[in-house]
Amino acid sequence: MIKKYFFIDESGTPDFYGSGKKLLLGRDGKPDVFGMGMVRTYNRKRLRRKV
């Protein structure tokens, strides 16, 4: 079986909603955007060397 490795990173804040389901993005110092990236690799050592 071949191992797969996943590296996940986020940018911004993961808090989308506050109490009462109020949208928090862009308010009270919260950023206007949220981004997420993921890399899947079979060779984590090679990936680390390249990065």
Secondary structure, 3 states (H helix, E strand, C coil): CCCCEEEEEEECCCCCECHHHCECCCCCCCCCCCEEEEEEECCHHHHHHHC
